[in-house]
Amino acid sequence: VANRAAELLGVNQGDAHDAVADVLYGERYSFLTAGYRPNCQWYECCDMFRKLTMVLTALVFGSGSTEQAFAVLSISFFWFTLLLLLRPYRFAEDFALKVASEFAIVVSVASVQARISVQNSAQLESEHGDVVYTDIILFVLVVLVPACFVTALACKLVRVRGRNADSGA
């Protein structure tokens, strides 16, 4: 079907295949896969597996241990790298927001790992030593992620309004 559509419409076969996949899967699974490129709709399963592995580390390792922080950091970094390599999202705004969210997780977990390591090596002598780690986590979670969310939302609104203006003209 995609090959015939590509011939008739004069588009490349990859674009035709993506369009056919959109039609076939769009109605039934759109709530899960609408944000992904047609050839990356399977990424939602990977993202759910990522979340599951993050939660399971709390059961496998002791809470607040160096091993738990290292495991979560390794898992987070792996999935962050995979996200950057695959670029599974259909729209740049969604991709940018997901990158910011994953970056926030990696930075937060790295800060916790650093704090635990410093605390375990007894180098944390002052009562103000935790301030740096707390400031990093707060900046990422309170400033960076919401700023990326607002920017992604604004870009989507501009894109949708532009599409509506083009179709109305």
Phi, psi and chi 1 to 4 in degrees:
 res  aa     phi    psi   chi1   chi2   chi3   chi4
   1 VAL       -  -45.0  173.8      -      -      -
   2 ALA   -65.8  -39.2      -      -      -      -
   3 ASN   -64.4  -42.8  -67.0  -20.6      -      -
   4 ARG   -65.9  -41.4 -178.4   74.0  178.8  136.3
   5 ALA   -63.7  -38.3      -      -      -      -
   6 ALA   -63.7  -41.6      -      -      -      -
   7 GLU   -64.8  -45.6  -70.9  174.4   18.5      -
   8 LEU   -67.2  -39.7  -69.3  173.2      -      -
   9 LEU   -90.8  -13.3  -61.9  173.4      -      -
  10 GLY    73.6   32.3      -      -      -      -
  11 VAL  -114.1  167.0  -63.1      -      -      -
  12 ASN   -73.5  159.7   69.9   35.8      -      -
  13 GLN   -65.6  -33.2  -71.8 -178.6  -10.8      -
  14 GLY   -62.5  -44.7      -      -      -      -
  15 ASP   -65.8  -39.6  -70.5  -18.4      -      -
  16 ALA   -65.1  -42.0      -      -      -      -
  17 HIS   -61.9  -42.4 -178.1  -90.9      -      -
  18 ASP   -62.1  -41.1  -70.3   -9.5      -      -
  19 ALA   -65.1  -42.7      -      -      -      -
  20 VAL   -64.6  -42.1  169.4      -      -      -
  21 ALA   -62.3  -38.8      -      -      -      -
  22 ASP   -58.7  -44.2  -81.9  -10.6      -      -
  23 VAL   -68.7  -44.4  170.8      -      -      -
  24 LEU   -66.3  -42.9  -67.6  175.6      -      -
  25 TYR   -99.9  -12.5  -62.0  111.2      -      -
  26 GLY   -58.9  -45.6      -      -      -      -
  27 GLU   -72.7  -44.7  -68.7  178.8   20.9      -
  28 ARG   -77.7  -40.0 -176.3  176.1  -70.5  165.3
  29 TYR  -118.4   17.7  -58.9  108.4      -      -
  30 SER   -62.7  -30.5   65.2      -      -      -
  31 PHE   -65.0  -23.6   68.5   97.1      -      -
  32 LEU   -97.6  -35.1  -74.5  174.7      -      -
  33 THR  -116.2    2.0   61.3      -      -      -
  34 ALA   -62.2  -30.1      -      -      -      -
  35 GLY   -81.5   -9.8      -      -      -      -
  36 TYR   -98.1  154.2  -62.6  107.2      -      -
  37 ARG   -64.7  149.5  -67.8 -176.5  -66.7  138.4
  38 PRO   -55.7  -34.4  -28.6   36.2      -      -
  39 ASN   -84.6    2.7   61.5  -17.9      -      -
  40 CYS  -125.6   22.9  -69.9      -      -      -
  41 GLN   -66.0  -21.9  -69.0  176.4  -18.6      -
  42 TRP   -68.4  -15.0   51.2  -92.5      -      -
  43 TYR   -63.6  -25.9 -169.9   78.7      -      -
  44 GLU   -59.2  -38.7  179.5   65.2   23.1      -
  45 CYS   -64.5  -40.7  -66.3      -      -      -
  46 CYS   -63.1  -40.6  -69.3      -      -      -
  47 ASP   -65.7  -38.6 -162.3   39.8      -      -
  48 MET   -66.1  -38.5  -68.6  -54.1 -142.9      -
  49 PHE   -64.9  -38.2 -177.0   71.7      -      -
  50 ARG   -58.8  -47.0  174.4 -167.4   65.2   84.5
  51 LYS   -63.2  -40.7  -66.9  171.6 -173.4  174.7
  52 LEU   -63.0  -44.2 -179.6   65.6      -      -
  53 THR   -65.7  -34.3   57.2      -      -      -
  54 MET   -65.3  -42.6  -62.3  -76.6  -84.5      -
  55 VAL   -70.3  -39.6  170.5      -      -      -
  56 LEU   -66.2  -24.9  -72.5  177.6      -      -
  57 THR   -63.0  -28.3   56.7      -      -      -
  58 ALA   -66.1  -30.1      -      -      -      -
  59 LEU   -82.7  -34.3  -61.4  174.0      -      -
  60 VAL   -78.0  -42.0  173.9      -      -      -
  61 PHE  -107.2  157.8  -59.7  102.7      -      -
  62 GLY   -64.4  142.7      -      -      -      -
  63 SER   -64.0  127.4 -179.1      -      -      -
  64 GLY    77.9   10.7      -      -      -      -
  65 SER   -83.2  160.9   68.1      -      -      -
  66 THR   -61.9  -38.9  -55.4      -      -      -
  67 GLU   -63.7  -42.1  -66.8   81.8   12.8      -
  68 GLN   -63.7  -45.5 -178.5 -171.2   27.5      -
  69 ALA   -63.1  -40.8      -      -      -      -
  70 PHE   -66.6  -41.5 -178.4   74.6      -      -
  71 ALA   -63.1  -45.8      -      -      -      -
  72 VAL   -64.8  -39.9  170.8      -      -      -
  73 LEU   -63.0  -42.4 -179.1   61.3      -      -
  74 SER   -64.1  -45.1  -60.4      -      -      -
  75 ILE   -62.5  -46.1  -67.6  166.0      -      -
  76 SER   -61.4  -44.9  -61.6      -      -      -
  77 PHE   -65.4  -40.2 -171.6   74.8      -      -
  78 PHE   -59.2  -50.4  169.5   77.7      -      -
  79 TRP   -68.8  -33.1  -71.4  106.7      -      -
  80 PHE   -64.0  -44.2 -177.9   68.5      -      -
  81 THR   -64.2  -42.9  -55.8      -      -      -
  82 LEU   -61.1  -41.6 -171.8   64.7      -      -
  83 LEU   -59.7  -44.9  174.7   70.5      -      -
  84 LEU   -66.3  -34.6  -67.8  175.5      -      -
  85 LEU   -74.6  -41.6  -68.6  173.7      -      -
  86 LEU   -83.1  -34.1  -66.6  176.2      -      -
  87 ARG    46.8   62.7  -58.9 -178.9   62.0   90.0
  88 PRO   -77.3   -8.9   30.4  -36.2      -      -
  89 TYR   -84.8  144.5  -70.4   91.8      -      -
  90 ARG   -68.5  -40.6 -177.5 -176.1  -55.0 -104.4
  91 PHE  -112.9  143.2  -58.5  111.2      -      -
  92 ALA   -61.2  -33.4      -      -      -      -
  93 GLU   -65.1  -42.5  -57.7   90.7   12.5      -
  94 ASP   -64.3  -41.8  -65.5  -22.4      -      -
  95 PHE   -63.0  -45.5  178.5   69.3      -      -
  96 ALA   -62.1  -41.1      -      -      -      -
  97 LEU   -66.2  -41.4 -177.5   59.1      -      -
  98 LYS   -65.9  -40.3 -177.4   66.4  172.8 -175.6
  99 VAL   -61.9  -44.5  166.1      -      -      -
 100 ALA   -62.4  -41.2      -      -      -      -
 101 SER   -65.5  -45.6  -60.4      -      -      -
 102 GLU   -66.3  -38.0  -69.7  -62.7  -42.0      -
 103 PHE   -62.0  -40.5 -179.9   74.1      -      -
 104 ALA   -61.1  -40.7      -      -      -      -
 105 ILE   -65.4  -45.9  -68.4  170.0      -      -
 106 VAL   -62.1  -46.1  169.8      -      -      -
 107 VAL   -66.0  -41.9  168.4      -      -      -
 108 SER   -62.9  -46.4  -61.5      -      -      -
 109 VAL   -67.9  -37.1  174.0      -      -      -
 110 ALA   -63.8  -38.5      -      -      -      -
 111 SER   -64.8  -42.1  -63.5      -      -      -
 112 VAL   -64.5  -42.7  168.6      -      -      -
 113 GLN   -60.3  -44.2  173.6   68.6   30.3      -
 114 ALA   -63.8  -42.7      -      -      -      -
 115 ARG   -62.5  -44.8 -178.0 -175.8  170.7  -81.3
 116 ILE   -63.7  -42.2  -69.9  171.0      -      -
 117 SER   -63.5  -44.0  -63.4      -      -      -
 118 VAL   -66.6  -41.2  167.3      -      -      -
 119 GLN   -64.9  -40.8 -158.9  171.1   31.0      -
 120 ASN   -68.7  -29.1  -73.2  -13.6      -      -
 121 SER   -89.7    7.7   64.8      -      -      -
 122 ALA    61.2   26.4      -      -      -      -
 123 GLN   -89.9   -7.6  -66.6  176.3    3.2      -
 124 LEU   -87.5   88.9 -170.9   60.1      -      -
 125 GLU   -94.1  -33.3  -64.6  173.4    7.5      -
 126 SER   -93.4  156.1   82.1      -      -      -
 127 GLU   -75.7   -8.8   59.1 -170.2   46.2      -
 128 HIS   -96.8    4.6  -57.2  -67.4      -      -
 129 GLY   -64.7  -30.3      -      -      -      -
 130 ASP   -74.1  -14.9  -75.3  -13.8      -      -
 131 VAL   -60.1  -41.5  172.4      -      -      -
 132 VAL   -61.4  -47.0  172.5      -      -      -
 133 TYR   -66.6  -40.7  -55.5  111.0      -      -
 134 THR   -64.5  -41.4  -55.3      -      -      -
 135 ASP   -62.3  -40.6  -71.7  -13.0      -      -
 136 ILE   -63.2  -48.4  -69.6  170.1      -      -
 137 ILE   -63.8  -44.0  -67.7  170.7      -      -
 138 LEU   -63.3  -41.9  -77.2  175.5      -      -
 139 PHE   -60.8  -46.3  173.1   76.8      -      -
 140 VAL   -65.0  -46.1  167.9      -      -      -
 141 LEU   -80.8  -31.4  -64.1  177.5      -      -
 142 VAL   -96.6  -26.7  175.1      -      -      -
 143 VAL  -109.8  -56.4  176.5      -      -      -
 144 LEU   -64.9  -53.7 -179.7   67.3      -      -
 145 VAL   -64.4  -47.8  172.8      -      -      -
 146 PRO   -61.7  -36.2  -24.3   33.6      -      -
 147 ALA   -63.9  -41.0      -      -      -      -
 148 CYS   -66.6  -37.5  -71.5      -      -      -
 149 PHE   -62.9  -47.9  172.7   73.8      -      -
 150 VAL   -63.6  -41.3  169.4      -      -      -
 151 THR   -63.8  -45.1  -56.8      -      -      -
 152 ALA   -62.4  -41.7      -      -      -      -
 153 LEU   -64.3  -43.3 -173.9   62.0      -      -
 154 ALA   -63.5  -42.9      -      -      -      -
 155 CYS   -63.3  -39.8  -70.1      -      -      -
 156 LYS   -64.3  -42.3  -83.1 -170.3  171.1 -125.8
 157 LEU   -61.5  -42.7  -73.8  172.7      -      -
 158 VAL   -62.8  -43.1  167.4      -      -      -
 159 ARG   -64.6  -44.7 -177.1  172.3   38.0   82.1
 160 VAL   -67.0  -42.2  168.4      -      -      -
 161 ARG   -64.6  -38.2  -75.0 -175.3 -179.2  163.0
 162 GLY   -64.1  -40.2      -      -      -      -
 163 ARG   -67.1  -41.6 -173.6 -178.4  -36.0  137.5
 164 ASN   -65.6  -37.7  -71.0  -16.8      -      -
 165 ALA   -67.5  -38.3      -      -      -      -
 166 ASP   -67.3  -39.2  -70.5  -16.1      -      -
 167 SER   -76.6  -24.3   64.5      -      -      -
 168 GLY   -84.1  -16.3      -      -      -      -
 169 ALA   -81.8      -      -      -      -      -
